[in-house]
């Protein structure tokens, strides 16, 4: 079984296929500086490589396309925007 067949969209539940154009959103959920910060990138790296900026840890979410990724980003912006107000 290939790695891509094990990845499921965190937005709609669709299973990743070899030719899919997926996106990843790294969400910083650790309290402290910059909670709620997000990194958005085409899904070209393994999830393990997301511990990338010093000690900042991101929870990686996989999305089958820009629509699911943008919906998630919008929801997180609303959630964290309310906390900051």
N, C-alpha and C positions, 0 to 999 in steps of 0.2 A: 504494500500500500504506500503510495507516495505521500509526501508531506502535505501537498496541496489538497488532497482529498480529505484531510483531517481538519481543515480550516472551515469554520462556519461564520457567516455574517452575523455580527453582534446587533445588527439592526433588524433584519428580516428573517434570519435563519437559513438563508440559501447556502448550499455547500459550494466551496471553491472548486472550480475546474481549471485545467491547465492553461487555457487561453483567456481566463478572466482578467479584467483590469481592476484590481482591488486597491483599496486605500487602507492605511493604518493611521489611527489617532492615538498618540501617547498622551495620557491624562495624568497629571501630577495630582495624586490624592493624599499625599503625605502632608500633615500639618506643618506649618512653618512658613518660610518664604515662598511666595508664588503658588499657593494652593489653587488648583483649578487651571493651571497653565496647560496648554495643549501644543503638541507638535503634530502636524499633519504631513504625511508623505505617501507617495505611491508604495504599495506593499512589495518592496524589493529586498527587505532585510529580515532575518529571523528575529522573533520576539526577544530572544536573549540579548540582542545587541542594543536594546533600548536603555540600558543603564549607562547612559552616554555622557551626561554633563555632570562631572564631579560626583557628588553624593546624591544628586537628584534621581529619584526613582519614578518611572512612569509605568502606569498600567496600560498595556497595549490592547487596543480594540481593533478588530478587523471588520472591514465593510466591503460589500460586493460592488459598490460604485459610489459616485460622488453624491447621489441623492441620499443614500443611507448615512454616509459620512457627514454630510452637511446637516442632516436632521439631528444627529448626535451632537455635533458641535453647537448647534443652535440651542438644544436642550441644556447643554452644560453651561453655555454663556448665560442663559436665563437663571439657572440654578446659582451659579457663582456671582452673577450680577446682583441678585437679591441679597446674598450674604454680605456683599461689599457695601450695600446701600445703608 
